[in-house]
Structures are given as structure tokens and as C-alpha cells.
Amino acid sequence: MSIFPQPTPAPTPKTKNVEKIAIFYAVILVIMAVAQLFTFDEFLNLVTSFNFPGGIRYAHFIAAFVVVAEVFALPFLLRMPLSTAFRWFSMILGWFVALVWAKITIWLVIQDSIVTNVGFLGTVVSLMPGWWAIFMSIALGILAAWASWGMWPHQRVAKRVVTGSK
């Protein structure tokens, strides 16, 4: 018996499409994280320019959190051998990525600010904020939900059916 958590293989996906969806979502997260990390100092300034109510500290926290969440969501999506707790943690971070981006894009549309970049790809590629960005965040949420549904970390044990009594 070990005091350290033991990695377990990922549960069997419910369908073949779930694996493809999870890999597609993972590729999107990798592209976003690499682009954001490539110019992270400028990404911090970009998120600060969104004028969140919490000020500079909150903006820096959100910028760092979204990049860390994108990276740590990958082990669940790529079905790596993980401990059960980390599998749950990784899955939840995949949800948080979509939620944080939805919050950011909705904030930018509601504020109707002069920001010229939503930040999906950091400052490497300038993407204008707008309704399309909100729909993109919703699409990320759908991908996260679909991957979570198909690769749920907790396997249900089939109930034993008793057909007759002796």
C-alpha cells in the first residue's frame, strides 16, 4: 500500500466520437495556450485593458488562471493515466476555461469598449470582440460538456438484476 495516489487508466469512452471531440478540444486549448504564453507579458496588458471591476490584480489573476486551466485541462482530454482526483480536477478545469472565456467575451460585448482584441490567441493574432466571440465561448462549453459526458471519470457499477428467488 502506497500513500501516494496511483495513476489509473482513463475510463472507456462512451462513443468513438467522444474521443475525437476531446482531441479537437485539446488541440484548440493547446493552440490558445501556446499563443497566450508566447507573448504573456503583452497578454497581461491586454486583459488589463478589459477594465474588469477588480482592477489590475484581478485581470492578472484571470489571465494567469485561464492559461493554467487550459494547460491542466489537457490530461483529461487526452485520456492520460491519472489519479482519480486529478482526473476530476482536469475535467473541471476544462469547464472553467469555457466559463472564463464566456465571462470575458460577454463583458467585452456589454461594455462596448474600444478593445481591439479578445485575446483567444493572446496578442499573436488580433481577433475583434463581438457576438462571434460569445458564440465561440459557447462552442468551447459544448465541447467541454460533450467530452465530460463521454469520458466521465466515475464509472457506474451495473446493478445486478435478480430474475427469480430460490
C-alpha positions in Angstrom: 0.0 0.0 0.0 1.3 3.4 -1.0 0.5 6.8 0.4 0.8 8.3 -3.0 -2.1 8.3 -5.4 -1.8 5.7 -8.1 -2.5 6.6 -11.7 -5.3 4.7 -13.3 -6.1 4.3 -16.9 -8.9 6.5 -18.3 -12.4 5.1 -18.4 -13.6 3.7 -21.7 -15.3 6.4 -23.7 -19.0 6.0 -24.4 -18.6 6.5 -28.2 -15.8 6.9 -30.7 -17.0 10.5 -31.4 -16.2 11.5 -27.9 -12.5 10.7 -28.3 -12.4 12.9 -31.5 -14.3 15.7 -29.8 -12.0 15.6 -26.8 -8.9 15.6 -29.0 -10.3 18.5 -31.0 -11.0 20.5 -27.8 -7.5 19.7 -26.6 -6.0 20.9 -29.9 -7.9 24.2 -29.5 -6.7 24.6 -25.9 -3.1 23.9 -26.9 -3.2 26.5 -29.7 -4.7 29.1 -27.4 -2.3 28.4 -24.5 0.8 28.4 -26.7 -0.3 31.7 -28.4 -1.1 33.3 -25.0 2.2 32.1 -23.4 4.2 33.2 -26.4 3.5 36.9 -25.6 2.3 36.5 -22.0 3.6 40.0 -20.9 1.5 41.6 -23.6 -1.4 39.2 -22.8 -1.4 40.6 -19.3 -1.6 44.1 -20.6 -4.4 43.1 -23.0 -6.5 41.5 -20.2 -5.8 44.6 -18.0 -7.3 46.8 -20.8 -10.6 45.0 -20.5 -11.2 47.1 -17.4 -12.6 44.4 -15.1 -14.1 45.7 -11.8 -11.4 44.1 -9.7 -8.6 46.1 -11.3 -5.1 45.1 -12.3 -4.7 42.3 -9.8 -8.0 40.6 -10.9 -7.1 41.0 -14.5 -3.6 39.4 -14.0 -5.2 36.6 -12.0 -7.8 35.9 -14.7 -5.0 35.9 -17.4 -2.8 33.5 -15.4 -5.8 31.3 -14.4 -7.1 30.9 -17.9 -3.6 29.8 -19.2 -3.0 27.4 -16.4 -6.6 26.0 -16.7 -6.0 25.5 -20.5 -2.8 23.5 -19.8 -4.2 21.4 -16.9 -7.4 20.5 -18.8 -5.3 18.6 -21.3 -4.6 15.4 -19.3 -8.3 14.6 -19.0 -9.0 15.4 -22.7 -6.0 13.3 -23.9 -7.0 10.4 -21.6 -3.7 10.2 -19.8 -3.2 7.8 -16.9 -4.1 9.9 -13.9 -5.2 9.6 -10.3 -8.9 9.8 -9.8 -8.8 13.2 -8.1 -6.6 14.7 -10.8 -8.9 13.3 -13.5 -11.8 15.2 -11.9 -9.7 18.3 -11.4 -8.6 18.3 -15.0 -12.2 17.8 -16.3 -13.4 20.7 -14.1 -10.7 23.0 -15.4 -11.9 22.2 -19.0 -15.3 23.6 -17.9 -13.7 26.6 -16.3 -11.8 27.5 -19.5 -15.1 27.8 -21.4 -16.8 29.7 -18.5 -13.9 32.2 -18.1 -13.9 32.9 -21.8 -17.7 33.3 -21.8 -17.4 35.8 -19.0 -14.6 37.7 -20.8 -16.4 37.8 -24.1 -19.8 38.8 -22.6 -18.1 41.5 -20.6 -16.4 42.9 -23.7 -19.7 43.0 -25.6 -21.7 44.5 -22.7 -19.1 47.2 -22.0 -18.8 48.1 -25.7 -15.2 49.0 -25.1 -12.6 50.1 -27.6 -10.6 46.9 -27.1 -9.5 45.6 -30.5 -8.5 42.1 -29.4 -10.5 39.5 -27.4 -7.4 37.5 -26.5 -8.3 34.0 -27.6 -4.9 33.8 -29.3 -3.1 36.2 -27.0 -1.7 39.1 -28.8 -0.2 37.0 -31.6 -3.4 37.2 -33.7 -5.7 40.1 -33.1 -9.3 38.9 -33.0 -12.1 41.6 -32.7 -14.5 41.1 -29.8 -18.2 40.7 -30.7 -21.1 38.2 -30.8 -19.0 35.7 -32.7 -16.6 35.5 -29.7 -19.5 34.8 -27.3 -20.7 32.0 -29.7 -17.1 30.7 -29.8 -17.1 30.6 -26.0 -20.4 28.7 -26.0 -18.9 26.3 -28.5 -16.0 25.7 -26.1 -18.5 25.0 -23.4 -20.3 22.5 -25.7 -17.0 20.7 -26.5 -16.2 20.6 -22.7 -19.6 19.2 -21.8 -19.5 16.6 -24.6 -16.1 15.4 -23.7 -17.1 15.2 -20.0 -20.2 13.3 -20.7 -18.4 10.8 -22.9 -15.4 10.3 -20.6 -17.0 10.8 -17.2 -14.3 9.9 -14.6 -16.6 7.9 -12.3 -17.7 4.5 -13.7 -21.1 3.3 -12.7 -21.3 -0.2 -11.5 -24.0 -2.1 -13.2 -26.8 -3.2 -10.9 -27.3 -6.9 -10.6 -30.7 -7.9 -11.7 -32.3 -10.8 -9.8 -34.7 -12.7 -12.1 -36.1 -15.0 -9.6 -35.8 -16.1 -6.0 -34.9 -19.5 -4.8 
